[in-house]
Amino acid sequence: MRLTRLVLLLPTLLAALLSLPAASADDGELLQAVHGFLHEQASALGDELIIELRPPSARLPTCESPAPFLTRPGEVPLGRISVGVRCGDDGRQVRYLQAEVGVIGEYPVLDTPLSAGETVRREHLVMQSGNLAELPNRTLLEIDRIVGQVATRALSPRQPLLEHQFRSLPLVERNQRVVIEARGSGFRIAREGQALEPGALGDRIRVRFDNREIMTAEVVGEGTLVVDF
């Protein structure tokens, strides 16, 4: 069952309640809207949310028809964030609330030590539970983003895994003979060529055909690249 814990930080001491505390009768709708918005934005990350809100100043007028939004569109709402709220039917009045969002969820860690240059296999990884907001920046949260990667340094078990600790395994080497597929609506043509640079999955690299023509193609497999038309 998904749990949500809401804590409001008030100038005077108030108990943390599961329901919305009465910080002010006029603030109730605003705080309820922001809490619901943050819950929706973060609920996919874990089973328990911890949402702390700092209510607006009592000197501000009531926010009618509050419409919350993230001040940095597309960000994952974890840790300390600022939430904007448009007020009124025309949304011309905007105010900002400070919030802190914690998510108790699972993230992958190594089950055994890994040496530098070693490729990560699925059996190397296990899931560990914790507050995702307390993890270092650029922690990898999905196993599929780690399996098949190469460790850039020796790594210890049970520690958060960071993006810079891994690199993609090259699927194409420089000067390797490769197959380049040209794909389009209703057709597919394959030609051989020579890779002019190494590339991992998803990289775009230059290839040269026997007629000396040079083209950029995307690495999609071992020794295989594709060009879409």
Disulfide bonds with the S-S distance in Angstrom:
Cys63-Cys87 2.02
